[in-house]
Amino acid sequence: MSDGLINIKLPKPHAAQQTVIDSKARFKVLMTGRRFGKSLVAKILAITDMLDGKSVAYVTPSFGLGKVFFAEVVQLLPPTVIKTDNKGDLYIELITGGSLRFFSGEATNNFRGHKFDKVIIDEAAFISDLETAWNESIRPTLTDYKGDALFISTPKGRNY
């Protein structure tokens, strides 16, 4: 992948993943079974936006799951493009000005005061009271930049 100045080789998505990546929808919901590669879609979208200087938030049901995704993103990025990678706060900033900040679905009030170009909500079906968190804490962070969101999850009954 190249933004004109930085070359990064990302894993190649399969056709169904590429359809989601190419979608121009502001809010996307990707609900598939396990092993589809939802996290790969999320990584590609997050890294692409970061390279473009955009701010991305990543929400997981627990902070522990965020640590796994954080480590995988850092591994995909060449060290020369990383300005900061704070393992304690799970925050990455690139030399492009783009950033990735992790949040726990257990404490969505921590979104207050932030603004993002993109929010990725991982395992959305497993975040308790996602509807309230989305409407009161998460979605308002997208207002300033008219940002977009990606909800990814395995199915878990009928819920928000």
Salt bridges, closest charged atoms under 4 A:
ASP49 OD2 - LYS118 NZ 3.23
GLU72 OE1 - LYS43 NZ 2.73
GLU93 OE2 - LYS83 NZ 3.86
ASP144 OD2 - LYS115 NZ 3.74
ASP148 OD2 - LYS118 NZ 2.50
